[in-house]
Amino acid sequence: MRTVRLSANANAEPFSNEAFASKSDDLSRNVYCVLGIPIDAVDMPGLLRAVHDSARDRTPFLISTPNLHFLVNSQKDPEFRESLLLSDLCPADGMPIVWIARLIGLPIKERIAGSNMLEALKAENHSKQRLKIFLFGGADGIVEIAAKKLNQSGTGLLCVASINPGFGTMEEMSKDYIIDRINASGADFLIAALSAKKGQLWLQHNHDRLQIPVRAHLGAAINFAAGKFRRAPSAVQKLGLEWLWRIKEEPYLWKRYWDDGSVLLRLLLTHVFPLAIRARWQRMGESKHLDIKYAQHEDTITLSLAGAAIADNVETAIGLFREALAKKREIRIDLSDTRIIDSRFFGAFLMLRKSTRRRGTDLKFIGVSPQLQKQFRLHGTGFLLVQHQSAY
């Protein structure tokens, strides 16, 4: 057993880095937990680099763009929440997500909507090679119109093919001939344009069968690209009032926004405001030291956290998480002596959970006091305390 002592005011003790994973692994993401879902602190240039790197390397890269509707669905639908937890990048695609992050002191500074990402990719000038996209879904005729507009000369995008699968079941939309046609296109970026839940779950359901590297569900973005609906002016977007514009363009959305707004109000009162108060109290002087004891056993590795599991200490903790993952054994996080866990550390726990599930191993939290259980509930991560194993 060895102990690593971390402090916000001192350098952490060195630790072994044998068999560390690549810096491109999930634990390298600057990700924060926002009410149970991962949100990456990433800007548009960083997002575009990730897209092009994945397209070049032909490595699977699932982008999810959480907005308020995604957050609300994740609270009541574990399967939908899992589609976000298993994603490779989750930029904030809704001003309510950004507002929540600001209230609890997280460095999520900008909204990156799926439509903005598509426009940024379109605006790129790649004289040698344009990013090839495949459109999947959309109402009748929409993807064809969107493809024609996206293929206008001088843009950074080239739509090579599209499929409108209709309104079938998950199984009907996942038939071999559909997946084969998608894979045969040789596209770099697969854009699904279905309902939010169906699009997310279809991408997850077919994760191992799809060969197009970059994947995302960008339903509204395709409608905007096709000109079916107009997007709100930038001034309206900056004020966080795009939802009012969307209702003007698509009146049937009023009920969704009403329901989502009601849930947001409840979350603000029961989770966000208490977290904001806790974050301010934490900044006012609580000890920021953290000791981590690393103990390796025959079938398990136990990491015991004593002190403050906060952002100041997360990088060295992540190094130990990587080392534990390399052993391919059950990982136990002992929180018996942990006083506080912040959103950044919960984000690291979400990435550790994803990494263990991808490797077919278990992650368990032990020694969780009633006080810490409350912190798990406030952060929307009570599901981490329920032992259940699944993977892609």
C-alpha positions as a Python dict, from the first residue, in 0.01 Angstrom:
ca = {
    (1, 'M'): (0, 0, 0),
    (2, 'R'): (119, 353, -71),
    (3, 'T'): (-21, 694, 12),
    (4, 'V'): (-28, 1000, -212),
    (5, 'R'): (-91, 1331, -35),
    (6, 'L'): (-238, 1614, -239),
    (7, 'S'): (-278, 1980, -153),
    (8, 'A'): (-393, 2284, -340),
    (9, 'N'): (-80, 2463, -217),
    (10, 'A'): (184, 2199, -273),
    (11, 'N'): (304, 1957, -536),
    (12, 'A'): (166, 1607, -504),
    (13, 'E'): (402, 1323, -425),
    (14, 'P'): (512, 1123, -730),
    (15, 'F'): (337, 801, -818),
    (16, 'S'): (399, 514, -1054),
    (17, 'N'): (281, 558, -1412),
    (18, 'E'): (327, 206, -1538),
    (19, 'A'): (93, 99, -1815),
    (20, 'F'): (-83, 437, -1818),
    (21, 'A'): (-345, 480, -2085),
    (22, 'S'): (-310, 725, -2370),
    (23, 'K'): (-378, 1089, -2294),
    (24, 'S'): (-670, 1061, -2533),
    (25, 'D'): (-864, 841, -2291),
    (26, 'D'): (-1186, 948, -2121),
    (27, 'L'): (-1008, 1040, -1800),
    (28, 'S'): (-816, 1309, -1989),
    (29, 'R'): (-1141, 1496, -2056),
    (30, 'N'): (-1202, 1817, -1861),
    (31, 'V'): (-1549, 1701, -1765),
    (32, 'Y'): (-1784, 1816, -1490),
    (33, 'C'): (-2090, 1645, -1348),
    (34, 'V'): (-2400, 1862, -1387),
    (35, 'L'): (-2693, 1698, -1209),
    (36, 'G'): (-2585, 1349, -1308),
    (37, 'I'): (-2470, 1405, -1666),
    (38, 'P'): (-2119, 1479, -1798),
    (39, 'I'): (-2052, 1824, -1943),
    (40, 'D'): (-1715, 1892, -2104),
    (41, 'A'): (-1548, 2231, -2055),
    (42, 'V'): (-1455, 2264, -2422),
    (43, 'D'): (-1459, 2551, -2669),
    (44, 'M'): (-1547, 2540, -3037),
    (45, 'P'): (-1185, 2512, -3164),
    (46, 'G'): (-1128, 2219, -2928),
    (47, 'L'): (-1446, 2050, -3047),
    (48, 'L'): (-1353, 2093, -3414),
    (49, 'R'): (-1004, 1952, -3349),
    (50, 'A'): (-1158, 1646, -3185),
    (51, 'V'): (-1389, 1593, -3483),
    (52, 'H'): (-1107, 1615, -3737),
    (53, 'D'): (-870, 1400, -3528),
    (54, 'S'): (-1131, 1124, -3504),
    (55, 'A'): (-1215, 1149, -3875),
    (56, 'R'): (-847, 1124, -3964),
    (57, 'D'): (-776, 831, -3730),
    (58, 'R'): (-1110, 656, -3806),
    (59, 'T'): (-1171, 610, -3431),
    (60, 'P'): (-1529, 597, -3298),
    (61, 'F'): (-1624, 931, -3144),
    (62, 'L'): (-1978, 986, -3016),
    (63, 'I'): (-2076, 1347, -2951),
    (64, 'S'): (-2384, 1429, -2744),
    (65, 'T'): (-2510, 1784, -2709),
    (66, 'P'): (-2702, 1807, -2379),
    (67, 'N'): (-2961, 2081, -2345),
    (68, 'L'): (-3240, 2125, -2090),
    (69, 'H'): (-3453, 1861, -2262),
    (70, 'F'): (-3166, 1613, -2239),
    (71, 'L'): (-3114, 1698, -1872),
    (72, 'V'): (-3483, 1651, -1791),
    (73, 'N'): (-3498, 1318, -1976),
    (74, 'S'): (-3185, 1198, -1798),
    (75, 'Q'): (-3353, 1251, -1460),
    (76, 'K'): (-3632, 1004, -1534),
    (77, 'D'): (-3489, 772, -1798),
    (78, 'P'): (-3175, 576, -1698),
    (79, 'E'): (-3134, 439, -2051),
    (80, 'F'): (-3128, 788, -2197),
    (81, 'R'): (-2888, 905, -1925),
    (82, 'E'): (-2661, 614, -2013),
    (83, 'S'): (-2639, 736, -2373),
    (84, 'L'): (-2483, 1056, -2238),
    (85, 'L'): (-2256, 878, -1992),
    (86, 'L'): (-2119, 659, -2271),
    (87, 'S'): (-2055, 952, -2507),
    (88, 'D'): (-1704, 1070, -2589),
    (89, 'L'): (-1776, 1443, -2570),
    (90, 'C'): (-2068, 1638, -2422),
    (91, 'P'): (-2051, 2014, -2487),
    (92, 'A'): (-2330, 2221, -2332),
    (93, 'D'): (-2599, 2282, -2594),
    (94, 'G'): (-2840, 2482, -2381),
    (95, 'M'): (-2819, 2807, -2188),
    (96, 'P'): (-2992, 2650, -1882),
    (97, 'I'): (-2698, 2406, -1863),
    (98, 'V'): (-2455, 2701, -1876),
    (99, 'W'): (-2655, 2892, -1613),
    (100, 'I'): (-2659, 2593, -1378),
    (101, 'A'): (-2284, 2553, -1424),
    (102, 'R'): (-2223, 2920, -1344),
    (103, 'L'): (-2441, 2904, -1032),
    (104, 'I'): (-2238, 2619, -887),
    (105, 'G'): (-1906, 2772, -993),
    (106, 'L'): (-1809, 2551, -1287),
    (107, 'P'): (-1594, 2678, -1577),
    (108, 'I'): (-1855, 2600, -1843),
    (109, 'K'): (-1835, 2939, -2011),
    (110, 'E'): (-2009, 2897, -2344),
    (111, 'R'): (-2290, 2718, -2516),
    (112, 'I'): (-2193, 2502, -2812),
    (113, 'A'): (-2512, 2407, -2993),
    (114, 'G'): (-2518, 2131, -3251),
    (115, 'S'): (-2625, 2390, -3507),
    (116, 'N'): (-2323, 2605, -3419),
    (117, 'M'): (-2092, 2306, -3462),
    (118, 'L'): (-2241, 2228, -3803),
    (119, 'E'): (-2208, 2590, -3912),
    (120, 'A'): (-1846, 2603, -3792),
    (121, 'L'): (-1761, 2287, -3986),
    (122, 'K'): (-1939, 2425, -4291),
    (123, 'A'): (-1747, 2752, -4267),
    (124, 'E'): (-1409, 2579, -4267),
    (125, 'N'): (-1212, 2613, -4589),
    (126, 'H'): (-1040, 2281, -4659),
    (127, 'S'): (-904, 2307, -5010),
    (128, 'K'): (-765, 1952, -5006),
    (129, 'Q'): (-1043, 1749, -4846),
    (130, 'R'): (-1391, 1832, -4720),
    (131, 'L'): (-1541, 1650, -4424),
    (132, 'K'): (-1777, 1387, -4564),
    (133, 'I'): (-2110, 1355, -4382),
    (134, 'F'): (-2398, 1107, -4389),
    (135, 'L'): (-2748, 1222, -4291),
    (136, 'F'): (-2977, 970, -4121),
    (137, 'G'): (-3340, 1057, -4047),
    (138, 'G'): (-3533, 1378, -4089),
    (139, 'A'): (-3885, 1432, -4217),
    (140, 'D'): (-3971, 1357, -4579),
    (141, 'G'): (-3748, 1551, -4814),
    (142, 'I'): (-3563, 1738, -4539),
    (143, 'V'): (-3233, 1551, -4556),
    (144, 'E'): (-3225, 1586, -4935),
    (145, 'I'): (-3269, 1963, -4911),
    (146, 'A'): (-3015, 1987, -4629),
    (147, 'A'): (-2766, 1780, -4830),
    (148, 'K'): (-2804, 2005, -5134),
    (149, 'K'): (-2744, 2321, -4930),
    (150, 'L'): (-2453, 2171, -4738),
    (151, 'N'): (-2290, 2067, -5064),
    (152, 'Q'): (-2273, 2418, -5199),
    (153, 'S'): (-1924, 2497, -5325),
    (154, 'G'): (-1677, 2654, -5087),
    (155, 'T'): (-1798, 2486, -4767),
    (156, 'G'): (-1604, 2245, -4549),
    (157, 'L'): (-1876, 1977, -4570),
    (158, 'L'): (-1972, 1727, -4835),
    (159, 'C'): (-2285, 1517, -4789),
    (160, 'V'): (-2209, 1184, -4958),
    (161, 'A'): (-2539, 1005, -4885),
    (162, 'S'): (-2854, 1006, -4675),
    (163, 'I'): (-3131, 774, -4556),
    (164, 'N'): (-3475, 856, -4423),
    (165, 'P'): (-3576, 540, -4229),
    (166, 'G'): (-3927, 664, -4153),
    (167, 'F'): (-4087, 615, -3813),
    (168, 'G'): (-4000, 252, -3750),
    (169, 'T'): (-3887, 73, -3438),
    (170, 'M'): (-3527, 57, -3324),
    (171, 'E'): (-3494, -288, -3480),
    (172, 'E'): (-3645, -175, -3810),
    (173, 'M'): (-3406, 120, -3828),
    (174, 'S'): (-3111, -106, -3746),
    (175, 'K'): (-3152, -371, -4016),
    (176, 'D'): (-2836, -500, -4180),
    (177, 'Y'): (-2900, -337, -4516),
    (178, 'I'): (-2933, 6, -4350),
    (179, 'I'): (-2613, -29, -4148),
    (180, 'D'): (-2432, -171, -4454),
    (181, 'R'): (-2537, 125, -4666),
    (182, 'I'): (-2420, 370, -4400),
    (183, 'N'): (-2083, 198, -4366),
    (184, 'A'): (-2034, 171, -4742),
    (185, 'S'): (-2059, 549, -4778),
    (186, 'G'): (-1709, 605, -4642),
    (187, 'A'): (-1832, 916, -4460),
    (188, 'D'): (-1643, 1082, -4175),
    (189, 'F'): (-1940, 1211, -3978),
    (190, 'L'): (-2278, 1040, -3925),
    (191, 'I'): (-2552, 1287, -3828),
    (192, 'A'): (-2876, 1140, -3695),
    (193, 'A'): (-3189, 1354, -3713),
    (194, 'L'): (-3454, 1168, -3516),
    (195, 'S'): (-3627, 1252, -3190),
    (196, 'A'): (-3378, 1320, -2909),
    (197, 'K'): (-3435, 990, -2731),
    (198, 'K'): (-3457, 773, -3042),
    (199, 'G'): (-3150, 935, -3198),
    (200, 'Q'): (-2937, 890, -2887),
    (201, 'L'): (-3045, 531, -2833),
    (202, 'W'): (-3009, 438, -3202),
    (203, 'L'): (-2647, 557, -3200),
    (204, 'Q'): (-2577, 365, -2881),
    (205, 'H'): (-2763, 54, -3001),
    (206, 'N'): (-2552, 38, -3319),
    (207, 'H'): (-2225, 163, -3170),
    (208, 'D'): (-2023, -148, -3253),
    (209, 'R'): (-2176, -195, -3598),
    (210, 'L'): (-2116, 153, -3733),
    (211, 'Q'): (-1787, 226, -3908),
    (212, 'I'): (-1826, 600, -3961),
    (213, 'P'): (-1599, 746, -3691),
    (214, 'V'): (-1774, 1065, -3576),
    (215, 'R'): (-2140, 1032, -3474),
    (216, 'A'): (-2392, 1276, -3326),
    (217, 'H'): (-2764, 1336, -3305),
    (218, 'L'): (-2830, 1687, -3439),
    (219, 'G'): (-3199, 1685, -3521),
    (220, 'A'): (-3278, 2058, -3512),
    (221, 'A'): (-2953, 2141, -3691),
    (222, 'I'): (-3068, 1952, -4002),
    (223, 'N'): (-3400, 2138, -4002),
    (224, 'F'): (-3212, 2468, -3984),
    (225, 'A'): (-2967, 2359, -4254),
    (226, 'A'): (-3257, 2269, -4483),
    (227, 'G'): (-3429, 2602, -4414),
    (228, 'K'): (-3742, 2433, -4276),
    (229, 'F'): (-3729, 2661, -3973),
    (230, 'R'): (-3539, 2980, -3908),
    (231, 'R'): (-3297, 2990, -3618),
    (232, 'A'): (-3323, 3265, -3358),
    (233, 'P'): (-3111, 3577, -3415),
    (234, 'S'): (-2780, 3574, -3226),
    (235, 'A'): (-2901, 3844, -2985),
    (236, 'V'): (-3197, 3626, -2884),
    (237, 'Q'): (-2966, 3327, -2843),
    (238, 'K'): (-2728, 3522, -2617),
    (239, 'L'): (-3017, 3624, -2394),
    (240, 'G'): (-3112, 3258, -2353),
    (241, 'L'): (-3450, 3314, -2515),
    (242, 'E'): (-3411, 3087, -2816),
    (243, 'W'): (-3684, 2867, -2670),
    (244, 'L'): (-3938, 3150, -2727),
    (245, 'W'): (-3826, 3179, -3088),
    (246, 'R'): (-3853, 2801, -3130),
    (247, 'I'): (-4212, 2813, -3005),
    (248, 'K'): (-4286, 3087, -3260),
    (249, 'E'): (-4141, 2868, -3536),
    (250, 'E'): (-4278, 2537, -3403),
    (251, 'P'): (-4584, 2608, -3183),
    (252, 'Y'): (-4625, 2244, -3079),
    (253, 'L'): (-4303, 2277, -2875),
    (254, 'W'): (-4474, 2490, -2609),
    (255, 'K'): (-4577, 2187, -2405),
    (256, 'R'): (-4225, 2042, -2405),
    (257, 'Y'): (-4077, 2372, -2292),
    (258, 'W'): (-4345, 2410, -2024),
    (259, 'D'): (-4278, 2063, -1886),
    (260, 'D'): (-3900, 2107, -1904),
    (261, 'G'): (-3923, 2449, -1738),
    (262, 'S'): (-4126, 2304, -1450),
    (263, 'V'): (-3861, 2036, -1392),
    (264, 'L'): (-3586, 2300, -1413),
    (265, 'L'): (-3754, 2503, -1140),
    (266, 'R'): (-3771, 2197, -915),
    (267, 'L'): (-3406, 2112, -982),
    (268, 'L'): (-3301, 2468, -902),
    (269, 'L'): (-3475, 2457, -565),
    (270, 'T'): (-3379, 2103, -464),
    (271, 'H'): (-3032, 2061, -615),
    (272, 'V'): (-2873, 2367, -778),
    (273, 'F'): (-2920, 2628, -503),
    (274, 'P'): (-2801, 2389, -227),
    (275, 'L'): (-2497, 2303, -443),
    (276, 'A'): (-2427, 2673, -500),
    (277, 'I'): (-2435, 2740, -126),
    (278, 'R'): (-2209, 2441, -61),
    (279, 'A'): (-1962, 2558, -329),
    (280, 'R'): (-1939, 2904, -170),
    (281, 'W'): (-1891, 2752, 176),
    (282, 'Q'): (-1616, 2531, 37),
    (283, 'R'): (-1431, 2834, -105),
    (284, 'M'): (-1441, 3006, 232),
    (285, 'G'): (-1167, 2800, 386),
    (286, 'E'): (-1236, 2429, 431),
    (287, 'S'): (-915, 2225, 418),
    (288, 'K'): (-829, 2121, 62),
    (289, 'H'): (-592, 1838, 145),
    (290, 'L'): (-653, 1490, 8),
    (291, 'D'): (-469, 1168, 88),
    (292, 'I'): (-516, 871, -145),
    (293, 'K'): (-414, 524, -35),
    (294, 'Y'): (-359, 275, -316),
    (295, 'A'): (-394, -90, -211),
    (296, 'Q'): (-366, -379, -456),
    (297, 'H'): (-520, -715, -372),
    (298, 'E'): (-558, -1038, -565),
    (299, 'D'): (-885, -947, -738),
    (300, 'T'): (-941, -584, -644),
    (301, 'I'): (-772, -247, -619),
    (302, 'T'): (-888, -13, -344),
    (303, 'L'): (-836, 363, -358),
    (304, 'S'): (-910, 523, -21),
    (305, 'L'): (-976, 897, -36),
    (306, 'A'): (-925, 1094, 287),
    (307, 'G'): (-1004, 1466, 282),
    (308, 'A'): (-1136, 1686, 4),
    (309, 'A'): (-1207, 1523, -333),
    (310, 'I'): (-1211, 1849, -527),
    (311, 'A'): (-1085, 1990, -856),
    (312, 'D'): (-752, 2098, -705),
    (313, 'N'): (-665, 1734, -644),
    (314, 'V'): (-824, 1561, -939),
    (315, 'E'): (-528, 1533, -1179),
    (316, 'T'): (-313, 1314, -955),
    (317, 'A'): (-619, 1112, -856),
    (318, 'I'): (-684, 1053, -1227),
    (319, 'G'): (-330, 923, -1263),
    (320, 'L'): (-403, 664, -997),
    (321, 'F'): (-736, 580, -1163),
    (322, 'R'): (-547, 509, -1487),
    (323, 'E'): (-299, 289, -1306),
    (324, 'A'): (-581, 93, -1143),
    (325, 'L'): (-760, 53, -1478),
    (326, 'A'): (-446, -94, -1633),
    (327, 'K'): (-464, -384, -1383),
    (328, 'K'): (-808, -487, -1518),
    (329, 'R'): (-943, -568, -1175),
    (330, 'E'): (-1245, -454, -978),
    (331, 'I'): (-1186, -100, -851),
    (332, 'R'): (-1320, 7, -514),
    (333, 'I'): (-1334, 372, -409),
    (334, 'D'): (-1336, 390, -29),
    (335, 'L'): (-1495, 716, 86),
    (336, 'S'): (-1497, 643, 458),
    (337, 'D'): (-1276, 946, 531),
    (338, 'T'): (-1389, 1173, 246),
    (339, 'R'): (-1541, 1505, 356),
    (340, 'I'): (-1654, 1657, 30),
    (341, 'I'): (-1677, 1572, -342),
    (342, 'D'): (-1719, 1849, -598),
    (343, 'S'): (-1854, 1847, -955),
    (344, 'R'): (-1510, 1803, -1115),
    (345, 'F'): (-1433, 1499, -903),
    (346, 'F'): (-1777, 1354, -974),
    (347, 'G'): (-1699, 1410, -1342),
    (348, 'A'): (-1383, 1203, -1297),
    (349, 'F'): (-1589, 931, -1127),
    (350, 'L'): (-1826, 926, -1427),
    (351, 'M'): (-1530, 882, -1662),
    (352, 'L'): (-1385, 609, -1439),
    (353, 'R'): (-1721, 433, -1446),
    (354, 'K'): (-1732, 454, -1825),
    (355, 'S'): (-1376, 320, -1852),
    (356, 'T'): (-1441, 22, -1621),
    (357, 'R'): (-1754, -72, -1814),
    (358, 'R'): (-1572, -55, -2145),
    (359, 'R'): (-1313, -295, -1999),
    (360, 'G'): (-1574, -531, -1850),
    (361, 'T'): (-1470, -468, -1489),
    (362, 'D'): (-1657, -331, -1188),
    (363, 'L'): (-1645, -1, -1001),
    (364, 'K'): (-1780, 10, -646),
    (365, 'F'): (-1806, 289, -392),
    (366, 'I'): (-1775, 181, -30),
    (367, 'G'): (-1778, 355, 307),
    (368, 'V'): (-2030, 617, 191),
    (369, 'S'): (-2161, 804, 494),
    (370, 'P'): (-2514, 950, 508),
    (371, 'Q'): (-2358, 1295, 458),
    (372, 'L'): (-2182, 1181, 142),
    (373, 'Q'): (-2495, 1003, 22),
    (374, 'K'): (-2663, 1344, 34),
    (375, 'Q'): (-2383, 1488, -180),
    (376, 'F'): (-2432, 1207, -432),
    (377, 'R'): (-2805, 1285, -444),
    (378, 'L'): (-2752, 1661, -483),
    (379, 'H'): (-2514, 1604, -774),
    (380, 'G'): (-2760, 1359, -934),
    (381, 'T'): (-2515, 1069, -903),
    (382, 'G'): (-2703, 837, -670),
    (383, 'F'): (-2696, 578, -949),
    (384, 'L'): (-2320, 541, -890),
    (385, 'L'): (-2402, 375, -559),
    (386, 'V'): (-2619, 112, -729),
    (387, 'Q'): (-2409, -182, -848),
    (388, 'H'): (-2512, -261, -1204),
    (389, 'Q'): (-2290, -363, -1492),
    (390, 'S'): (-2343, -287, -1858),
    (391, 'A'): (-2128, -176, -2147),
    (392, 'Y'): (-2146, -72, -2510),
}
